[in-house]
Amino acid sequence: MSKISSTAFADTKPHYNLLDGLRGVAALLVLWYHVNEGFGFAGAVNGVSDGRILNFNHGYLAVDFFFILSGFVIGYAYDDRWNKSFGMKEFFKRRLIRLHPMVVMGAVLGIITFFLQGSVQWNGTHIATSLTMLALLLTMFFIPVVPGVNYEVRGNGEMFPLNGPFWSLFFEYIGNILYALFIRRLSTKALGVLVVVLGIALTWFATSNISTYGSIDVGWTLDNVNFLGGSLRMLSPFTMGMFLSRIFRPVKVRGAFWICSAVLLTLFSVPFIGILKPLCINGVYESFCIIAVFPILVWLGASGATTDKISTNICKFLGDISFPLYVVHYPFMYLFYAWLIKNKLYAFGETWALSLGVMIWNVLLAYACLKLYDEPVRNYLAKRFRSVRSSNR
């Protein structure tokens, strides 16, 4: 039997339970945001609205919150592990085992729901099975699709047409690669300078309305503006999280989980603010959330601790399902959107029962995927590659 290296136990560091819980809260808020997105999308397809989301307008900022959490946790878990026995091969092995099994599951669910939808684009164009299978293969290997090609099966221009939110995981992978190659080597001071530069760049992008969307909700398609915006959306909070992990010192705080959850809900519920030339006021608000508020929430979440069994269990459950929920939910949003379009329904009040049912179904499915697929597969891979231990990071 080969000897297990000391790096096998790198993931035995204590979890920040409250950060796990906040990640789960953010995943639930993404789910709620996408339910509301469906009403605007259905209105746009049927020509009765401009497609704007009327409720829970800033739910997409949960992705930026995920990025800062990811940076914090990766910096905390790995910054002091790099040595002769722990290098890039080990790091990438760990990250792939942590992330990619659910990527495969999300791709499979994407193609199943696309077939259930009739293998048609939103305009009714039928897509050949061979092109759909090509899209599945590309998704499994995380190769993004260029807008307009015949295997961009939904016709939305999405990087990953079988599971749209995979765009953020694509940038997460890029962030992990840059961390291993470059960012981890920076001194804390140099990292701080990089954080400031990226924060300025993100603020410029958002407040100048470079995307012309009136928001920072970019990154989902593979054009120049979206790739630039998606890169800034990932790199700015991602490096900020790493910087925080290096300088973090806990503060005394009670009820941090509930306070931070309430703040996230409030921030994401703020209506679209508007665009004023030459300054996009909505971009100002979004930059403020990402650069100023989210770091405070991470600091508070890392400082707090659950003090009772109920809160502990809630945080653990939410943390456990957060990634599976983010991965599995959107294929069923496609089905939900198709139903809204077909029945010409544009408001939660008209669809509240099915809307809640879709949300509950996705939470249950995420938990089932976690227990029946994700954890067993990760544990198998961790044993197969002896020096890797499965974890939630």
C-alpha positions as CSV (number, residue, x, y, z in Angstrom):
1,M,0.0,0.0,0.0
2,S,1.4,3.4,-1.0
3,K,2.0,5.9,1.8
4,I,-0.5,8.7,1.9
5,S,1.3,12.1,1.8
6,S,0.8,14.7,4.5
7,T,-1.2,16.8,1.9
8,A,-4.0,14.2,2.1
9,F,-5.2,16.0,5.2
10,A,-5.1,19.5,3.8
11,D,-8.8,19.6,3.9
12,T,-9.1,18.8,7.6
13,K,-9.0,22.5,8.5
14,P,-12.2,23.5,10.2
15,H,-15.0,24.8,8.0
16,Y,-16.4,28.2,8.4
17,N,-19.9,26.9,9.0
18,L,-21.6,30.3,8.5
19,L,-19.9,30.9,5.2
20,D,-21.2,27.5,4.1
21,G,-24.7,28.5,5.2
22,L,-24.4,31.9,3.4
23,R,-23.4,30.1,0.2
24,G,-26.5,28.1,0.4
25,V,-28.7,31.2,1.0
26,A,-27.1,32.7,-2.1
27,A,-27.9,29.6,-4.1
28,L,-31.6,29.7,-3.0
29,L,-31.7,33.4,-3.9
30,V,-30.3,32.6,-7.4
31,L,-33.1,30.0,-7.8
32,W,-35.7,32.7,-6.8
33,Y,-34.1,35.1,-9.2
34,H,-34.3,32.7,-12.1
35,V,-37.9,32.0,-11.4
36,N,-38.6,35.7,-11.7
37,E,-36.4,35.9,-14.8
38,G,-38.8,33.5,-16.5
39,F,-41.6,36.0,-16.4
40,G,-39.6,38.7,-18.1
41,F,-38.3,36.2,-20.6
42,A,-41.7,34.9,-21.5
43,G,-43.0,38.4,-21.9
44,A,-40.1,39.2,-24.3
45,V,-40.6,36.1,-26.4
46,N,-44.3,36.8,-26.7
47,G,-43.7,40.5,-27.5
48,V,-45.6,41.9,-24.5
49,S,-42.6,43.3,-22.6
50,D,-39.0,44.3,-22.9
51,G,-37.9,41.3,-20.9
52,R,-36.9,43.2,-17.8
53,I,-37.2,41.4,-14.5
54,L,-39.7,43.3,-12.4
55,N,-39.1,41.6,-9.1
56,F,-35.9,40.6,-7.3
57,N,-33.9,42.5,-9.9
58,H,-30.4,42.1,-8.5
59,G,-30.4,38.4,-7.8
60,Y,-27.6,37.9,-10.3
61,L,-25.2,39.5,-7.8
62,A,-25.3,36.2,-6.0
63,V,-22.7,35.0,-8.5
64,D,-20.3,37.8,-7.5
65,F,-20.9,36.7,-3.8
66,F,-20.0,33.2,-4.8
67,F,-16.8,34.4,-6.3
68,I,-15.7,36.3,-3.2
69,L,-16.6,33.3,-1.0
70,S,-14.6,31.0,-3.3
71,G,-11.6,33.2,-3.2
72,F,-11.7,33.4,0.6
73,V,-12.1,29.6,1.1
74,I,-9.4,28.7,-1.5
75,G,-7.0,31.1,0.0
76,Y,-7.7,29.8,3.5
77,A,-7.5,26.2,2.4
78,Y,-4.5,26.2,0.2
79,D,-2.2,29.3,0.7
80,D,-0.1,27.5,3.3
81,R,-0.1,24.1,1.6
82,W,2.2,24.7,-1.3
83,N,5.5,22.7,-0.9
84,K,7.4,19.9,-2.5
85,S,4.6,17.4,-1.9
86,F,1.8,19.7,-2.8
87,G,2.0,21.3,-6.2
88,M,-0.2,22.3,-9.1
89,K,-1.0,18.7,-10.1
90,E,-2.4,18.0,-6.6
91,F,-4.3,21.3,-6.5
92,F,-6.0,20.8,-9.9
93,K,-6.7,17.2,-9.0
94,R,-8.5,18.3,-5.9
95,R,-10.5,21.1,-7.6
96,L,-11.6,18.8,-10.5
97,I,-12.8,16.1,-8.0
98,R,-14.6,18.8,-6.1
99,L,-16.3,20.4,-9.0
100,H,-16.5,18.3,-12.1
101,P,-18.7,15.4,-11.1
102,M,-21.6,17.8,-10.7
103,V,-20.6,19.5,-14.0
104,V,-21.2,16.1,-15.7
105,M,-24.5,15.7,-13.9
106,G,-25.6,19.2,-14.9
107,A,-24.8,18.5,-18.5
108,V,-26.8,15.3,-18.4
109,L,-29.8,17.0,-16.8
110,G,-29.5,19.7,-19.5
111,I,-29.8,17.3,-22.4
112,I,-32.6,15.4,-20.7
113,T,-34.7,18.6,-20.3
114,F,-33.8,19.7,-23.8
115,F,-35.2,16.5,-25.2
116,L,-38.3,16.8,-23.0
117,Q,-38.8,20.3,-24.4
118,G,-38.9,18.8,-27.9
119,S,-35.4,19.6,-29.0
120,V,-36.4,23.0,-30.3
121,Q,-35.1,26.5,-29.9
122,W,-37.3,29.2,-28.5
123,N,-38.4,30.2,-32.0
124,G,-39.5,26.6,-32.8
125,T,-36.5,25.5,-34.9
126,H,-35.9,21.8,-34.4
127,I,-32.3,20.8,-33.5
128,A,-30.8,17.6,-34.8
129,T,-29.9,15.0,-32.2
130,S,-26.3,14.9,-33.4
131,L,-25.9,18.6,-32.7
132,T,-27.4,18.2,-29.3
133,M,-25.0,15.4,-28.5
134,L,-22.1,17.5,-29.6
135,A,-23.3,20.3,-27.2
136,L,-23.4,17.7,-24.5
137,L,-19.9,16.5,-25.2
138,L,-18.6,20.1,-25.2
139,T,-20.4,20.8,-21.9
140,M,-18.9,17.8,-20.2
141,F,-15.4,18.9,-21.2
142,F,-16.3,22.5,-20.4
143,I,-15.6,23.9,-23.8
144,P,-17.7,27.0,-24.4
145,V,-19.9,27.5,-27.5
146,V,-19.5,30.5,-29.8
147,P,-22.8,32.3,-30.4
148,G,-24.5,31.5,-33.7
149,V,-23.0,28.0,-34.4
150,N,-25.5,25.3,-35.2
151,Y,-24.7,23.3,-32.0
152,E,-25.6,26.4,-29.8
153,V,-28.9,24.5,-29.4
154,R,-31.1,27.0,-27.6
155,G,-30.4,30.0,-29.8
156,N,-29.8,32.3,-26.8
157,G,-26.0,32.7,-27.4
158,E,-25.2,31.0,-24.1
159,M,-21.7,29.6,-23.6
160,F,-23.2,26.4,-22.3
161,P,-26.7,26.1,-23.9
162,L,-27.6,23.0,-22.0
163,N,-27.0,24.7,-18.7
164,G,-26.6,28.4,-18.9
165,P,-25.2,29.2,-15.4
166,F,-22.2,27.0,-16.2
167,W,-20.6,30.3,-17.5
168,S,-19.8,31.2,-14.0
169,L,-18.1,27.9,-13.3
170,F,-16.1,28.4,-16.5
171,F,-14.7,31.6,-15.0
172,E,-14.3,29.8,-11.7
173,Y,-12.0,27.3,-13.4
174,I,-10.1,30.2,-14.9
175,G,-9.7,31.7,-11.5
176,N,-8.4,28.4,-10.0
177,I,-5.8,28.2,-12.8
178,L,-4.7,31.8,-12.3
179,Y,-4.5,31.2,-8.6
180,A,-2.2,28.1,-9.0
181,L,0.0,29.7,-11.6
182,F,0.2,33.3,-10.4
183,I,-1.9,34.7,-7.7
184,R,-0.8,32.4,-4.8
185,R,2.8,33.6,-5.4
186,L,1.9,37.3,-4.7
187,S,2.8,38.8,-1.4
188,T,-0.1,40.1,0.7
189,K,0.9,43.6,-0.3
190,A,1.0,42.9,-4.0
191,L,-2.2,41.0,-3.8
192,G,-3.8,44.0,-2.1
193,V,-2.6,46.2,-5.0
194,L,-4.1,43.8,-7.5
195,V,-7.4,43.9,-5.6
196,V,-7.5,47.7,-5.8
197,V,-6.7,47.7,-9.6
198,L,-9.3,45.1,-10.3
199,G,-11.8,46.9,-8.2
200,I,-11.2,50.1,-10.2
201,A,-11.6,48.2,-13.4
202,L,-14.8,46.5,-12.3
203,T,-16.2,49.8,-11.2
204,W,-15.3,51.4,-14.5
205,F,-17.0,48.6,-16.4
206,A,-20.2,48.8,-14.4
207,T,-20.5,52.5,-14.0
208,S,-19.7,53.3,-17.7
209,N,-22.2,50.7,-18.8
210,I,-19.7,49.1,-21.2
211,S,-22.1,46.1,-21.7
212,T,-25.0,48.5,-22.6
213,Y,-27.2,46.2,-20.5
214,G,-27.5,48.8,-17.7
215,S,-26.2,46.2,-15.3
216,I,-23.2,44.0,-14.6
217,D,-25.2,40.9,-15.4
218,V,-22.6,39.8,-18.0
219,G,-20.4,36.8,-18.7
220,W,-22.9,34.3,-20.0
221,T,-22.1,34.5,-23.7
222,L,-18.7,34.4,-25.5
223,D,-18.4,37.8,-27.1
224,N,-15.7,40.4,-26.3
225,V,-17.7,42.5,-23.9
226,N,-19.1,39.6,-22.0
227,F,-15.7,37.8,-21.7
228,L,-14.2,41.1,-20.4
229,G,-17.1,41.6,-18.0
230,G,-17.2,38.0,-16.9
231,S,-13.5,38.1,-16.2
232,L,-13.7,41.2,-14.1
233,R,-16.8,39.9,-12.2
234,M,-14.7,36.8,-11.3
235,L,-11.3,38.3,-10.7
236,S,-12.2,41.3,-8.6
237,P,-14.2,39.5,-5.9
238,F,-12.1,36.3,-6.2
239,T,-8.9,38.1,-5.4
240,M,-10.7,40.2,-2.8
241,G,-11.7,37.0,-1.0
242,M,-8.1,35.7,-1.1
243,F,-6.8,39.0,0.3
244,L,-9.4,38.8,3.1
245,S,-8.3,35.2,3.9
246,R,-4.8,36.5,4.5
247,I,-5.6,39.5,6.7
248,F,-8.6,38.1,8.4
249,R,-9.0,38.6,12.2
250,P,-12.3,37.6,13.7
251,V,-14.5,40.2,15.3
252,K,-17.2,39.6,18.0
253,V,-20.6,39.3,16.4
254,R,-23.8,37.5,17.3
255,G,-26.4,36.4,14.8
256,A,-24.0,36.8,11.9
257,F,-25.7,34.2,9.7
258,W,-29.2,35.8,10.1
259,I,-27.8,39.4,9.7
260,C,-25.9,38.5,6.6
261,S,-28.7,36.5,5.1
262,A,-31.1,39.5,5.6
263,V,-28.6,41.8,4.0
264,L,-28.2,39.6,0.9
265,L,-32.0,39.4,0.5
266,T,-32.3,43.1,0.8
267,L,-29.5,43.9,-1.6
268,F,-30.9,41.5,-4.2
269,S,-34.4,42.9,-3.9
270,V,-33.5,46.5,-4.7
271,P,-35.2,47.5,-7.9
272,F,-33.3,48.4,-11.1
273,I,-32.1,51.9,-10.4
274,G,-31.5,53.3,-13.9
275,I,-29.0,54.6,-16.3
276,L,-27.8,58.2,-16.4
277,K,-25.2,59.4,-18.9
278,P,-22.3,59.4,-18.5
279,L,-22.8,57.4,-15.2
280,C,-24.8,54.2,-14.9
281,I,-26.4,54.6,-11.4
282,N,-27.3,50.9,-11.4
283,G,-23.6,50.1,-12.0
284,V,-22.7,52.3,-9.0
285,Y,-25.0,50.3,-6.8
286,E,-23.7,47.0,-8.1
287,S,-20.0,48.0,-7.6
288,F,-20.8,49.1,-4.1
289,C,-22.3,45.7,-3.3
290,I,-19.4,43.8,-4.7
291,I,-16.5,45.9,-3.5
292,A,-17.8,47.2,-0.2
293,V,-20.7,45.2,1.2
294,F,-19.8,41.6,0.2
295,P,-16.3,41.8,1.9
296,I,-18.0,42.9,5.1
297,L,-20.5,40.0,4.9
298,V,-17.7,37.5,4.4
299,W,-15.7,39.0,7.3
300,L,-18.8,38.8,9.5
301,G,-19.7,35.3,8.3
302,A,-16.1,34.1,9.0
303,S,-16.2,35.7,12.4
304,G,-19.5,34.2,13.6
305,A,-20.2,30.8,14.8
306,T,-23.4,28.8,15.2
307,T,-24.4,28.5,18.9
308,D,-27.3,26.0,18.7
309,K,-28.0,22.8,17.0
310,I,-30.8,24.2,14.8
311,S,-28.6,26.9,13.3
312,T,-25.7,24.5,12.9
313,N,-27.9,22.0,11.0
314,I,-29.4,24.8,8.8
315,C,-25.9,26.1,7.8
316,K,-24.7,22.5,7.1
317,F,-27.7,21.6,5.0
318,L,-27.6,24.9,3.0
319,G,-23.8,24.6,2.5
320,D,-24.1,20.9,1.4
321,I,-26.8,21.6,-1.2
322,S,-25.4,25.0,-2.5
323,F,-23.3,23.7,-5.3
324,P,-25.6,20.9,-6.4
325,L,-28.5,23.3,-6.4
326,Y,-26.7,25.9,-8.5
327,V,-25.8,23.1,-11.0
328,V,-29.1,21.3,-11.3
329,H,-31.7,24.0,-11.2
330,Y,-31.4,25.8,-14.6
331,P,-32.3,22.9,-16.9
332,F,-35.7,22.8,-15.2
333,M,-35.9,26.6,-15.6
334,Y,-35.8,26.0,-19.3
335,L,-38.9,23.8,-19.0
336,F,-40.5,26.3,-16.7
337,Y,-39.8,29.1,-19.2
338,A,-41.2,27.1,-22.1
339,W,-44.4,26.5,-20.1
340,L,-44.7,30.2,-19.3
341,I,-44.2,31.1,-22.9
342,K,-46.8,28.6,-24.1
343,N,-49.4,29.7,-21.6
344,K,-48.6,33.4,-21.9
345,L,-48.1,33.8,-18.2
346,Y,-46.0,36.8,-16.9
347,A,-46.4,37.1,-13.2
348,F,-45.7,35.1,-10.0
349,G,-49.3,35.7,-8.9
350,E,-50.5,33.7,-11.9
351,T,-48.2,30.8,-11.4
352,W,-47.4,30.8,-7.7
353,A,-48.2,27.1,-7.1
354,L,-46.0,25.8,-10.0
355,S,-43.3,28.4,-9.2
356,L,-43.0,27.2,-5.6
357,G,-43.2,23.6,-6.8
358,V,-40.3,24.2,-9.2
359,M,-38.2,25.6,-6.3
360,I,-39.0,22.8,-3.9
361,W,-38.3,20.2,-6.7
362,N,-34.9,21.6,-7.3
363,V,-34.0,21.7,-3.6
364,L,-35.0,18.0,-3.3
365,L,-33.2,17.1,-6.5
366,A,-30.0,18.9,-5.3
367,Y,-30.1,17.0,-2.1
368,A,-30.7,13.7,-3.9
369,C,-27.8,14.4,-6.3
370,L,-25.5,15.2,-3.4
371,K,-26.2,12.0,-1.4
372,L,-26.7,9.5,-4.3
373,Y,-24.2,10.8,-6.8
374,D,-21.9,13.7,-5.9
375,E,-20.6,12.5,-2.5
376,P,-20.2,8.8,-3.5
377,V,-18.4,9.8,-6.8
378,R,-16.1,12.3,-5.0
379,N,-15.3,9.7,-2.3
380,Y,-14.5,7.1,-4.9
381,L,-12.2,9.5,-6.8
382,A,-10.5,10.6,-3.6
383,K,-9.7,6.9,-2.8
384,R,-8.7,6.2,-6.4
385,F,-6.3,9.1,-6.3
386,R,-4.9,8.4,-2.9
387,S,-3.5,11.8,-1.9
388,V,-6.9,13.6,-2.4
389,R,-9.5,13.8,0.3
390,S,-13.1,14.7,-0.6
391,S,-14.3,18.0,0.9
392,N,-16.9,20.7,0.4
393,R,-14.3,23.2,-0.8
